[in-house]
Amino acid sequence: MPPATRSRPAAATPAPQPEPHPGHHRTTDGRVRALLDYYRACVHREAVVDHLIELGAADTPSASSGHHCLPAGAETLFSGAAEDLRIPAEADGVLRAARRHGRPLRYGYPVVLLAPGAEGGDGVIDSRWHAAPLLVTDVELVPGTDEPRVRAVSAPDVNPALLRRVGITDPEELAALRAVLRHGSPEGDRPHDAVVLDLEAKVRTLLTRLDIDRVDDIVPHATRGTLPRSPRAGAHNVAVLFRAGPDEHPAGDEERPGTVAGLLADLDPGHRDGPRPGQAEGTALEALLEGEVGTGAPRTAPPGRAARGSEATRDDSVLPVADGRLSEAQYAILRSAMREHLTTAAAPPGTGMADLIDAAVRTAVVANQSVLVAAAEERLLDRIVRRAGEAPDHLILRTGHADHRTREIRTLERLVEQPAAPPDLTPYNGSLRDDWSRVDSAWKSIDAIARNGHSLARLAEQRVEMIGQGWDPDALFTPEHGDPGYWLRRAERALGGGFVGLAHRSAIRRELGVEPTPENLQRLCRVARIELDWRTALDRRRRTPMLAGLLADLEAAQACHRLSGDSCLRSVVSRRAGQGRQALLTRLETLNWHHTTGWPGFAQLLSVVPAWAVGVRAARALPPQAGLFDLVVVAGAEHCRMAEVLPLLYRAKRALVVGDPAQPAPPTLLEPAEEQRLRGAAGPTWLERRPELGYAGYSAYTACAAATSARHQDLWLDEHDRSHPTIATLASRHCYGGRIAVTTEPENLPALESRPANGDRSAPPSPMVDSGARAVEWRHFSGDCEPVPGASGINREEAYRVAVVLQELDGALPEETAIGVIAPFQPQWALLRRLVRRQGFRRKIIVGGTEEFRGEESGAVDVMVVSPAVAAGAPARLVDRAVRSPAWAIALTHTRSRLIVVGDRTFWSDTDSPLRDLCPCTDPVEEESAALGGLRSALRARGAPVTQRPSFHGHQADLCVDTGRGPVLVLLDHARSGLELRRLLAHGELLTRLSGHPTVCVPAWRCLDDPSSVVDEILHGGD
């Protein structure tokens, strides 16, 4: 054990601790209370370990009410020189403040000064400068001593706040760095001098690993007592005592939205303005907690209450309102969000999450319901708010920060000027319902055509199989012999005994020429049944309306639906403003004259302004009232912890939680053992069965998806239209199981233009060839991957080669092109970041790991350069970490136009990693369907040259046929639904525009049933 843990209690610093609640796992009240206590304890503890010491201008660098540098001398606690440490009288202010505010005390050594910028500050220590000791431990006052003394009450730790500052948040790296510190024999087995030397060596190792300069020689037996007045970033040979974390009882103004204190208040049922667990029934929070997940059994309602499900709302019908074209996937999500208490939807980047959220807000407002949009990413939230519009039309009001109050006042003043006469909504509602009925009817009709075509393809395969076995339905069931239904009945009776069965068997032998053995009769039944279904499906197809007419009807109905929805929305907003003038005036008075939380009169204001937006951690800006909103939409939930989203679910009757299932959970700085202890105290018989509700290792999206998976089908936004098709297809295959349809049009991608080689800027730039091969590129280079402390590695040669590639890109691409560089290991991207800083590129280049590319808006780049770091000869542990790295999912899902890998192509082509498919020599081979194989063989039999899987700017056709008059592209129709059929037709139109060649969509069943006629149509279709 390390020195600081000798003969000391295992208790942690004073902090909110979960307390077991009798029967807490049996009632909603108890579960909510236990979960709140658990999350509050985790949030508080993480705030303690993530604390940075602020060095303000009013204080000396060495002392303030929050910290005090200890006198010069030998370091005591980490070296094991003594069980406790005497605190000088000059530090009494820190002790008094800690007692007064209830903030834990921590001790650290050596102190690392953190400059405000990458290159250091301006020479003055102010609030922009911070300090973070390299090693830290929790301490407490020793009772019964004449002079103040403190002792360690936790194991020494590599400061998580410092590690986060340098970009280390991966759990494996955190554990490995802690192991570097804690590895070694107990100090009782070694002389004290050996312990001091070991401590000194470990500190030097960690500082080198974190790339932190040593301003002083790190000598534990001779520390300095002060920090220099002229700041210099790096490690100083100084020990410090400091207060960490939020106050136990903060003042009201400290519980501002977006702060840790505000979140803690929102998780405290004992707070004056905290949640009330007994009022959580009927909210989205209750839907999260009720029942057990993972058992496969349906959720059960609490005793005395009806089961909850689709009967959660009064009206089974949902009239959607959208600003653009609404897809079936979007409508399925909207319908669930308007009916279910908790809905989760998977929304990979580029699939239209903002469109879905906008439609959800409009639908709720038209349904006379209030709605709140919450997101962790400010840019996404701003985009949603801007899209809604301004008063007096439809709008979403931002709240959560002081600067939002001014905009709210201006908006409300415009609404007050609205006329008081409310419009009649009856005609608008009637038009909206009629237009949506037409859209739904067209969807169903097209869906019926697709399902029938899929049935025909399945039956055609079975007919081909039967013919190959010598059972030709056309020869058996002729007009002279009778239809298949007739012979199906006779064959079934022939299987029976007696004279009746004998008569039927004789007829089968006589008229069909089939020997009536039991095996042949069974086979005859199957052939007749297949042929009966086949002819029924063909007859149904002949009686179906023309697909072109249905598609035209659908397009017209969708256009009318958008217009009627817009009219209905405007009338609802106008009516609300006209009827709620008093609520607007009350709210304006509150905002203008009272320095309050902004809660008074808010519930009444929702009847006038029903749509609001807030940051996920700023829910404190809204009254802590259970079920305040009818619907809350949480966007980007994969970036949020459940502790941050829980206050939002408490404030809503229903919730729509949208996230990307491929992204890693938000990192935590808590040690696993400590998080497990807090979880066990909250509910050993309940939370152990709900691991997805844990504070660490799971996102809010994961928790909510697990809570709804036992009761609802998966809901996905599955049309991607942002990234290059080649990149998006790779992302779909490796991150989402191939369920994402790529519809990106190349002309909508950012223009990547090369400059003239002679530097003549007056010459027009020539566009780069934006083909699939250009979208994904591998620059082969093999360097040595060196292991470094902390289960990590660095490949210096590869990093320098990446810098060369960045120079090339910076000189060739337009200035507005966003470039990113990602690597799986922190030492690798830290070196890359230093190289980029030294080069002085003319644009900002984002360099980092997964955390630097979080967010659908802020995390996306036009060009991504990947540095895999690992190469041949690397240690097995590093290879395993690199192959499993979430960086590859980030690279595939956050790159728009071009993905460049710089690394050992030979090594990665043999790994089980997404990078394998980026190697040119490892293109995946897709299995060919029987229909495609039959059509290809028929074309070649006629002498027509055929190219398989031709690609045009990343979009592929099944075949390209040279007809002698020009190429013709062929797409096979395997659609199982109307949505898939419409996507196939749209894909054909896109291929025609990109290639300049005609595209034909051929039903798969025709290729199986009569490939010759299909070949004639392809070769001579224009005649």
Number of C-alpha atoms within 10 A of each C-alpha: 15 20 25 28 21 19 10 13 12 11 11 18 19 16 20 18 18 23 15 17 14 9 12 19 20 14 15 22 18 19 23 27 26 25 24 24 25 29 28 24 22 27 24 23 26 20 19 24 21 21 21 23 18 20 22 16 13 10 15 16 24 17 21 19 16 21 26 27 25 24 18 15 15 16 26 19 24 25 23 21 19 14 18 18 19 15 18 14 10 13 20 14 16 20 24 12 15 20 15 12 15 19 23 24 26 27 28 27 27 27 21 26 23 25 20 16 10 10 9 14 17 12 11 14 24 19 13 15 23 20 22 26 27 25 23 27 26 28 25 20 17 16 10 8 8 7 11 17 18 21 23 31 21 21 21 23 21 23 23 28 22 22 20 16 13 15 20 24 21 19 17 14 18 21 15 15 22 20 15 16 21 20 12 13 12 15 20 12 9 10 9 14 13 13 23 23 15 15 22 17 15 16 23 18 16 20 17 14 15 20 14 18 15 17 14 14 13 21 21 23 17 14 22 22 17 20 19 12 12 10 19 20 21 19 26 26 23 28 29 23 25 26 27 24 23 24 21 19 15 14 11 12 11 14 21 21 25 18 15 21 26 22 25 27 24 28 27 20 18 11 13 9 14 19 25 20 22 14 16 23 19 17 25 28 29 23 27 22 20 18 18 18 20 12 10 10 11 14 20 13 14 15 8 6 8 10 13 16 17 15 13 16 14 8 10 11 11 18 19 25 30 24 17 15 13 18 14 13 17 24 19 14 22 26 20 22 24 29 20 22 29 29 29 30 27 25 25 28 24 23 21 18 24 18 17 25 21 21 22 27 31 27 23 24 21 21 17 16 18 23 28 24 28 27 25 22 21 16 14 20 21 15 12 21 20 13 16 19 13 14 20 18 15 23 22 25 25 22 21 21 14 11 10 12 17 11 14 16 17 12 16 21 16 13 24 19 12 18 13 15 11 16 14 11 15 9 12 19 20 13 18 22 19 16 23 23 15 18 21 15 16 22 21 15 17 24 20 18 22 24 17 20 25 20 18 25 24 17 21 23 17 18 22 16 13 17 15 10 9 9 17 16 20 13 11 21 19 12 9 8 13 13 18 24 16 13 24 22 14 21 26 15 17 25 20 14 9 9 10 13 17 16 13 21 22 16 18 20 13 11 12 17 11 17 14 21 13 13 10 13 22 16 15 24 20 16 23 22 16 21 24 20 17 20 15 13 17 16 11 13 16 10 9 14 12 12 14 10 11 16 16 12 17 20 15 14 21 22 16 19 28 21 19 23 27 20 17 24 25 19 21 24 24 23 20 23 30 20 17 19 20 15 21 25 17 15 21 19 13 18 19 11 8 11 8 11 17 17 15 15 17 18 17 16 20 20 18 25 25 25 26 21 24 27 23 29 25 26 26 28 21 21 19 20 18 24 22 23 25 21 30 31 26 29 30 27 31 28 25 25 27 25 25 24 23 22 26 34 31 30 27 27 25 31 33 27 27 30 27 25 19 19 20 21 19 20 20 22 22 22 16 14 9 13 20 16 13 24 26 18 17 28 24 14 13 17 20 15 14 16 16 22 26 24 25 22 17 22 29 29 29 24 21 26 25 20 26 19 17 18 14 16 9 14 19 21 26 22 20 22 21 24 31 31 27 24 24 28 23 20 26 20 13 18 22 18 9 13 14 20 19 25 20 23 19 22 9 11 16 18 17 21 17 17 19 14 8 7 8 10 10 7 10 11 14 11 11 13 13 20 18 20 16 17 22 21 17 20 15 14 16 20 20 18 24 17 17 13 17 21 16 23 25 25 25 18 15 26 25 15 19 25 18 13 15 20 16 11 16 19 13 15 18 17 11 12 19 20 22 24 27 26 27 27 29 24 27 24 23 21 19 24 18 12 15 21 14 9 12 10 13 10 13 16 19 18 22 24 26 25 18 16 22 20 21 20 17 14 18 23 24 21 24 27 25 22 24 28 30 32 23 15 12 17 14 10 12 21 20 13 16 21 19 15 19 16 24 24 21 25 27 23 28 31 27 25 27 25 25 21 23 21 26 22 23 16 14 22 18 12 14 12 16 20 23 19 18 23 20 14 11 12 10 10 6 7 6 10 11 13 23 22 13 18 23 22 15 19 23 13 12 12 11 17 15 19 15 14 16 15 19 19 21 22 25 21 21 18 22 21 22 18 17 11 9 10 20 21 26 24 23 21 24 22 22 17 19 20 17 16 21 18 16 19 16 13 21 22 14 19 24 17 14 16 16 12 14 15 24 20 17 18 20 27 22 20 25 25 19 14 21 18 13 20 21 12 14 20 21 12 11 7 5
